[in-house]
Structures are given as structure tokens and as C-alpha cells.
């Protein structure tokens, strides 16, 4: 039996694949839907044992390691730092997803949430599993960040129940930027609803992608996040409306006070002249 172990983590919000590829002598421009694959030749000098090891790097910040030990993953991450890859150190191994492919010549094909069994391992299987894991772990990050933003907005709502709008324009702008960032990440960077190019030419790859998409509930999780994002956007629009109304009321009072002061000054002027 041959076993391939996958481990996906998030190392940043976005990774410049072209910069890494150029460092390894890979002279081509990567499209936004493609991943960079580092094999034994590229990994030599970074880790001591490179046999049966691969690294998939994705634009949206996910990296998938095949048959790596923890210290070997850290060696690769530290090497990426030398290439000036923007890595969020605090998020390392905070979002993790794992999977296995077991190749058993006499076995029966099977697939579940933790592993799949195949008679003979194929390259497209590695590509599909790595892509699914990368999307899943990136989605984990977005889900947690959305939950944190929901908690933050809940505090503002609680203050509203007390008749207080304790949120500044700057904070509202940051909230709106975060929400738009989540929307951009789920649609543009992670490409949750897009299939890899290999699925259009390989029926088996397409079937495997569809099965794993269902198992990891990518579409359902995508839908829930879109709903949360839309809800967050509606709430921030209400906050913005209240903030504008509050500023409008202050401006009206300022105008009334100025008119009152002008009337008083006029009366004083008339009194002294009289």
C-alpha cells in the first residue's frame, strides 16, 4: 500500500506565485486560477529528504504539503520568508485541514471525509485533493474572521438598545472594508464555485472534484458565508444611515444655535444703540 498524506494550512491573505516561481527558475506567469507546484527538484536544499514530497502554493494564501513532517513544513515556510513572501505568523497552523490517499492495487475505490482508496494513484487525484483542501482551509479562515466581526457588530447593536451609537466613521469604514474583503476572498481569490482546468478535459477528475466538493460542503459553506456577508453589509448600512442622521442632527442644532446667537447679538446691538 502506498499512502500520500496531505496537510493544508493558511500562511497569508495572498501569495505572489510569480515571485516564488521566478526564484525557483520557473519562468512563466501564473494565472489567478492556477497553483504553483514545487516538486523534489525545487525542494532540494530546503529539506533534507525530498522523495515523494510536493508543495502546492495557491494565490489566496493556502499551502498544501504532501508527505511532510512539521519541521519540514517550517523549513519551507522559513524559506518563503527569505523570498519576501508576506506571511501572517500568528495564523500559522491556526487553520489546518488534512487528508490521505491510499493506493491499494487489490482495493476497491472508496472516498470519505478523511481519506480515499484507489487502485493506482494518479496525478490528477493529487491536484484535485490539494485544490479542495486549499479552498476548505481558506474558507475556515474566512468563517472565523466573519464570526469575529459579527461579535464586534453585536456589541454595537447592544449599545443601540441603550440609545447609543458608539461607533466612529473610521470604525464603520474598517468594518465595511473587512466585509468587502471577505466577499472578494470568497468570490475572486478562493474561486469556490470554479473548477480546476483539468476537470474540463478529464472526466475522472471532474467526478472526483464534485465528490470532494460535496464531502467538504464547499458550496453550502460558501452560501452561508455569502448570506452572513450580505447581512453584515445590511447592518453596516443601517449604522452608516444612523451615523449620517446623527451628524445631520448635530449640524441642524449648530445652525439653530448660530442663528440664535446672531439674533441675540442683533438685539444687544439694538439695545445699546437705543
C-alpha positions as CSV (number, residue, x, y, z in Angstrom):
1,X,0.0,0.0,0.0
2,X,1.2,3.5,-0.9
3,X,-0.1,6.3,1.2
4,X,0.0,10.1,0.5
5,X,-0.7,12.4,3.3
6,X,-2.0,16.0,2.7
7,X,-1.8,18.9,5.1
8,X,-3.2,22.3,4.2
9,X,-2.6,25.5,6.1
10,X,-3.0,29.2,5.6
11,X,0.1,31.3,5.7
12,X,-1.2,34.6,4.4
13,X,-4.0,36.6,2.7
14,X,-2.5,36.5,-0.7
15,X,0.7,35.0,-2.2
16,X,2.6,36.2,-5.2
17,X,3.2,33.0,-7.1
18,X,5.2,34.6,-9.8
19,X,7.7,35.9,-7.3
20,X,8.2,32.4,-5.8
21,X,8.3,30.7,-9.2
22,X,10.9,33.2,-10.5
23,X,13.1,32.3,-7.5
24,X,13.0,28.6,-8.4
25,X,13.7,29.3,-12.1
26,X,10.2,28.7,-13.3
27,X,9.9,31.3,-16.0
28,X,6.2,31.7,-16.7
29,X,3.4,33.9,-15.5
30,X,0.7,32.2,-13.3
31,X,-2.9,33.0,-13.9
32,X,-5.1,33.7,-10.9
33,X,-6.8,30.2,-11.0
34,X,-3.5,28.3,-11.2
35,X,-1.3,26.9,-8.3
36,X,2.4,26.7,-8.1
37,X,3.7,23.1,-7.6
38,X,7.1,22.6,-6.0
39,X,8.5,19.1,-6.5
40,X,11.6,17.2,-5.5
41,X,13.9,19.3,-7.7
42,X,12.7,22.6,-6.3
43,X,12.7,21.3,-2.7
44,X,16.3,20.2,-2.7
45,X,18.4,22.4,-0.4
46,X,15.3,23.3,1.6
47,X,14.6,20.0,3.2
48,X,16.9,17.0,3.5
49,X,14.5,14.3,2.2
50,X,12.6,15.2,-0.9
51,X,11.3,11.8,-2.1
52,X,7.6,11.6,-2.6
53,X,7.2,15.2,-1.3
54,X,5.4,18.1,-3.0
55,X,4.1,21.5,-2.1
56,X,1.1,23.3,-3.7
57,X,1.0,27.0,-3.3
58,X,-2.2,29.0,-4.0
59,X,-2.7,32.7,-4.7
60,X,-5.3,33.0,-1.9
61,X,-2.8,32.2,0.8
62,X,-3.2,28.4,1.2
63,X,-0.3,26.0,1.0
64,X,-0.7,22.2,0.8
65,X,2.1,19.9,1.9
66,X,2.3,16.3,0.7
67,X,4.1,13.8,3.0
68,X,5.7,16.5,5.1
69,X,6.7,16.4,8.8
70,X,6.0,19.5,10.9
71,X,9.7,20.6,11.0
72,X,9.9,20.2,7.2
73,X,6.9,22.4,6.7
74,X,8.5,25.1,8.9
75,X,11.7,24.8,6.8
76,X,9.6,25.6,3.7
77,X,7.8,28.5,5.4
78,X,11.0,30.0,6.6
79,X,12.4,29.7,3.1
80,X,9.4,31.5,1.7
81,X,10.1,34.3,4.2
82,X,13.5,34.8,2.6
83,X,11.8,35.3,-0.7
84,X,9.8,38.1,1.0
85,X,6.5,36.2,1.0
86,X,4.0,38.1,3.2
87,X,3.4,35.5,5.9
88,X,1.0,36.0,8.8
89,X,3.0,34.4,11.6
90,X,0.1,34.4,14.1
91,X,-2.1,32.4,11.7
92,X,0.3,29.6,11.1
93,X,-1.3,26.2,11.8
94,X,-4.4,28.0,13.1
95,X,-6.3,26.8,10.1
96,X,-5.5,23.2,9.2
97,X,-7.1,20.5,7.0
98,X,-5.8,17.0,6.4
99,X,-6.5,14.2,4.0
100,X,-5.0,10.9,2.8
101,X,-4.9,8.9,-0.5
102,X,-4.3,5.2,0.0
103,X,-3.2,3.3,-3.1
104,X,-4.1,-0.4,-2.9
105,X,-3.9,-2.4,-6.1
106,X,-6.4,-5.0,-5.0
107,X,-8.6,-2.5,-3.2
108,X,-12.0,-1.1,-4.1
109,X,-12.3,2.6,-4.8
110,X,-13.8,4.5,-1.8
111,X,-13.9,8.1,-0.7
112,X,-14.9,9.7,2.6
113,X,-14.2,12.8,4.7
114,X,-10.8,11.7,5.9
115,X,-9.3,9.6,3.1
116,X,-9.8,7.9,-0.3
117,X,-8.8,4.5,-1.5
118,X,-7.7,4.0,-5.1
119,X,-6.1,1.1,-7.0
120,X,-3.5,3.4,-8.6
121,X,-2.7,6.9,-7.6
122,X,-2.9,9.4,-10.4
123,X,-1.5,12.9,-10.7
124,X,-5.0,14.4,-11.2
125,X,-6.0,13.0,-7.8
126,X,-3.2,14.9,-6.1
127,X,-4.2,18.1,-7.9
128,X,-7.8,17.8,-7.0
129,X,-7.4,16.9,-3.4
130,X,-4.8,19.7,-2.9
131,X,-7.2,22.2,-4.5
132,X,-10.2,21.1,-2.4
133,X,-8.1,21.2,0.8
134,X,-6.7,24.6,0.0
135,X,-10.1,26.1,-0.6
136,X,-11.5,24.4,2.5
137,X,-8.8,25.7,4.8
138,X,-9.0,29.2,3.3
139,X,-12.8,29.1,3.9
140,X,-12.2,28.1,7.5
141,X,-10.2,31.4,8.0
142,X,-12.9,33.5,6.4
143,X,-15.6,31.8,8.5
144,X,-13.8,32.5,11.8
145,X,-13.0,36.1,10.8
146,X,-16.6,36.7,9.9
147,X,-17.7,35.3,13.3
148,X,-15.3,37.7,15.0
149,X,-16.7,40.6,13.0
150,X,-20.3,39.5,13.9
151,X,-19.3,39.6,17.6
152,X,-17.9,43.1,17.1
153,X,-21.1,44.3,15.4
154,X,-23.2,42.7,18.1
155,X,-21.5,45.0,20.7
156,X,-22.5,48.0,18.6
157,X,-26.1,46.6,18.4
158,X,-26.2,46.2,22.2
159,X,-25.2,49.8,22.6
160,X,-28.0,50.8,20.2
161,X,-30.5,49.1,22.5
162,X,-29.3,51.7,25.1
163,X,-29.8,54.5,22.7
164,X,-26.1,54.9,22.0
165,X,-24.4,54.8,18.6
166,X,-20.8,54.3,19.9
167,X,-19.1,53.7,16.6
168,X,-16.9,56.2,14.7
169,X,-16.8,56.8,11.0
170,X,-13.3,55.3,10.9
171,X,-14.6,52.1,12.6
172,X,-17.5,51.9,10.2
173,X,-15.2,52.2,7.2
174,X,-12.9,49.5,8.6
175,X,-16.0,47.2,9.1
176,X,-17.2,47.8,5.6
177,X,-13.7,47.2,4.2
178,X,-13.5,43.9,6.1
179,X,-16.9,42.8,4.7
180,X,-15.9,43.7,1.2
181,X,-12.6,41.8,1.7
182,X,-14.5,38.7,2.7
183,X,-16.7,39.0,-0.3
184,X,-13.7,39.4,-2.6
185,X,-11.9,36.5,-1.0
186,X,-14.8,34.0,-1.3
187,X,-15.5,35.0,-4.9
188,X,-12.3,36.1,-6.5
189,X,-9.4,34.5,-4.7
190,X,-10.7,31.2,-3.5
191,X,-12.8,30.7,-6.6
192,X,-15.1,28.3,-4.6
193,X,-17.5,27.8,-7.5
194,X,-14.8,27.4,-10.2
195,X,-13.5,24.0,-11.3
196,X,-9.8,23.4,-12.0
197,X,-8.8,23.4,-15.6
198,X,-8.0,19.7,-15.5
199,X,-11.7,18.8,-14.8
200,X,-12.7,20.1,-18.3
201,X,-10.5,17.5,-20.0
202,X,-10.6,14.6,-17.6
203,X,-14.0,13.1,-16.7
204,X,-12.5,11.2,-13.7
205,X,-11.0,14.4,-12.3
206,X,-14.4,16.2,-12.7
207,X,-16.2,13.4,-10.8
208,X,-13.6,13.4,-8.0
209,X,-13.8,17.2,-7.7
210,X,-17.6,17.1,-7.5
211,X,-17.5,14.4,-4.9
212,X,-14.9,16.1,-2.7
213,X,-16.7,19.4,-3.1
214,X,-19.8,17.7,-1.7
215,X,-17.9,16.0,1.1
216,X,-16.3,19.2,2.3
217,X,-19.5,21.1,1.8
218,X,-17.8,23.9,-0.1
219,X,-21.0,25.1,-1.8
220,X,-23.0,25.1,1.4
221,X,-20.3,26.9,3.3
222,X,-19.9,29.3,0.5
223,X,-23.7,30.0,0.6
224,X,-23.7,30.5,4.3
225,X,-20.8,32.9,4.2
226,X,-22.4,34.9,1.4
227,X,-25.6,35.2,3.5
228,X,-23.6,36.4,6.5
229,X,-21.6,38.8,4.4
230,X,-24.9,40.3,2.9
231,X,-26.3,40.5,6.4
232,X,-23.2,42.3,7.7
233,X,-23.4,44.7,4.8
234,X,-27.0,45.5,5.5
235,X,-26.2,46.1,9.2
236,X,-23.3,48.4,8.4
237,X,-25.5,50.3,6.0
238,X,-28.0,50.9,8.9
239,X,-25.1,52.0,11.1
240,X,-24.0,54.4,8.4
241,X,-27.5,55.8,8.0
242,X,-27.8,56.4,11.7
243,X,-24.4,58.0,11.8
244,X,-25.3,60.3,9.0
245,X,-28.6,61.2,10.6
246,X,-26.7,61.9,13.9
247,X,-24.3,64.2,12.1
248,X,-27.2,65.9,10.3
249,X,-29.0,66.5,13.6
250,X,-25.8,68.0,15.1
251,X,-25.4,70.2,12.1
252,X,-29.1,71.4,12.4
253,X,-28.5,72.2,16.0
254,X,-25.3,74.1,15.2
255,X,-27.2,76.1,12.6
256,X,-30.0,76.9,15.1
257,X,-27.5,77.9,17.8
258,X,-25.7,80.1,15.3
259,X,-29.0,81.8,14.3
260,X,-29.9,82.2,18.0
261,X,-26.5,83.8,18.7
262,X,-26.9,86.1,15.8
263,X,-30.4,87.2,17.0
264,X,-29.1,87.8,20.5
265,X,-26.2,89.9,19.2
266,X,-28.6,91.9,17.0
267,X,-30.9,92.6,20.0
268,X,-27.9,93.6,22.1
269,X,-26.7,95.9,19.3
270,X,-30.2,97.5,19.1
271,X,-30.4,97.8,22.8
272,X,-27.1,99.7,23.2
273,X,-27.9,101.9,20.2
274,X,-31.2,102.7,21.7
